[in-house]
């Protein structure tokens, strides 16, 4: 029956290691959406039954938490983001990839703090994008060559005029980019460290 099938499936999901959930999350969403469609097709006379309400609630809760789980499974999530989620949910879980199961995450009360968890996940993606851009910025500067010219009798102690103008423009562009990131408040520690280097 649908009732048994749903509860057995949710129990199997709960017992799945988080690293495996990450790989299966799309198929899980598809299966649970299928359960929801079947549940809606049940006769209206059953809608008042406690078993139907329990079934519907279980399906609805899982469907509601799935988008959060999908966001939490993003590769941008780092240890600091998981720590923030635990703080928001006022709970602690063991993040060991060999023992962490979906059951632990479902037990955190994610739905009660859905908005905050979503903000943390979104911030992790933005931070990852900024970190990639910062890495590129660092590589660009690492490849920048400073060409010196002779000044009177003192030897090569002055930057060449044409190259200096180009370097100054590049420096201003880089600083403007960093200031823009600082103003967004995302990845502040990385941006500040890079900006001090400029």
N, C-alpha and C positions, 0 to 999 in steps of 0.2 A: 504494500500500500504506500501511497505518497507520504503519509505521516511517518512511517517507519523509515522509508528511504531518505527523507529529509534529515531526520535526527541522526541516522547512521552516517550520512554524508558529512553533516556538520561536525559530528564526533571525530570522524576520520580527518577532516580538515584541522580540527583543534589539535590532534595528535601529530600533525605534520611539522617537521623542522622548518624554521623560518626560511632557511636558505632554499629549501625545496618549494616553499610557498611562493617565493619570488619568481621561480621559473614557471609555476602553475597558475599564477593569479588570474590570468586572462581566461583560462579554461574553467577555473572555479567560478568566475563571474558569469560565464555563459551557462554553466550548469545551474547555478542558483537562480538566474533569470528564467531558466526553463521551469524550475520548481514553482516560481512565482506565477508563471503563465498557467501551469496546471492547477495551482491553488485557486486562481480566479475562475477556472472552469468548473469547480466543484458546485454542486447544487446549492441554491440559496438557503434551502432548509437546514444545511449543515453550518451555516455561518454563525448561528447562535450557540453551537456546541463548544464546550471548553477546549476539546481537542483541536477543533478548527482554529480557534483563536490563538491557541498555543503554537500551532503550526505556522499560521500567518505571521505571528510576532517573531518567531525564530527566523523565518525567511526574510522578513522586512529588516530585522536588525542586522542580519548578515549582509544584505544588499546595501544597507546604509553605511556599514563599516568598510565595505570593500574599497570605495574610492580612497579612504584614508590609508588602508593597507597598500594600495597601489602607489600612493605618494610616498609612503614610508619605505617602499621597496626600491626607490630610485637610487641609482649608484652615487648620487651626490650626498646622500645621508652619511654623516661622519659620527664618530663617538660623541662629540659635543652636542650634536642635534638629538641623539638618543637620550643624552643626559637631560637636555632641556625638556624633552617629552616626558621623561620620568618625573621631573620636578613639577611640570604642569599637572600631571595626573596624580601627583602625590603618592607615588609608588616606586619601588625599585625592582628591576628584573635582572637576571643574570644574562648578559649579552653574549655568552659563549656560543659560537655558531654551531658547535656540535651538540648542544643541549637545548638551545632556545627553540621553543615550539610556539605555534600560533596561539595556543591556549593561553600562554603567558601574556601575549599582546592583547587578546580579547578580554582578559581579566583586568586590564589596566583602566577600564572605563573610558576608552577612547571617544565614544560617542558623547559622553558628558563634556568633553573638552575638545570637540571636533574642530572648532574654529581656531583655537590656539595651536593644535597639532598641525592643522593645514598651514598656518602661518609659518611654523618652524620648517615644514617640508618645502614650502615655496622659497623660504630664505636660503635653504641648503642649495637649491638649484641656482639661485641668483649668485650665491657665493662661489659655486663651482664655475659659473660662467666668468665671473670676475677674476677668479684665480687663473683660469686659462688665458684671459686677456693680459693679466699681470705677467704671466710666464712669457707670453709673446713680447710684451713690452720690454722685459728684462733681456730677452734674446736679441731684440732690435738694438738695444743700447750696448750689449756685449759686442756686437759686430761693428759698432761705430768706430771709425778710425779718426784720430785727431792728427792733423798734419800741421807741423810747425814750420815757420819761416825764420830766417835770420833777421835779427834786429841790430842794426849798427854793427859794432864789433863784438857783440855778446853771444853770438851764435843763435841756434834755433830756439828762441824763447817765446815767440809769439805765434798764436794760431793764425793760419792763413785766412785772409779776409773772406773769400768765397765760401770756404768750408765752415768758417766761424758763423756766418749768416745762416747757413743750412742747419748747423748744429743748434743754434739758438732757437730757430723755428721749431725744430724737432723737440727740443727741451720744453718750450712753451706748450706745444701740443700735448706732450706727455703729462706735464703738470696739470693742464686743464682737464685731461681725462681722469687723473687721480682725484682732483678736487671734486669733480662730478660724482665719482664713486663715493667719496667721503660724505658728500651731501645726502646720498641715498641711505647712508647708514648701514650698508651691506658690506661684509668682509672688511671691517674697519682695521683689524689688526694687520692684515696683509697689505692693505693700501698704505697705511701709515708707515710700515716698514719700508715699502718701496719708495714712497715719497721722500723719506729721509735720505735715501740713497741718491736721489736726484738733487 
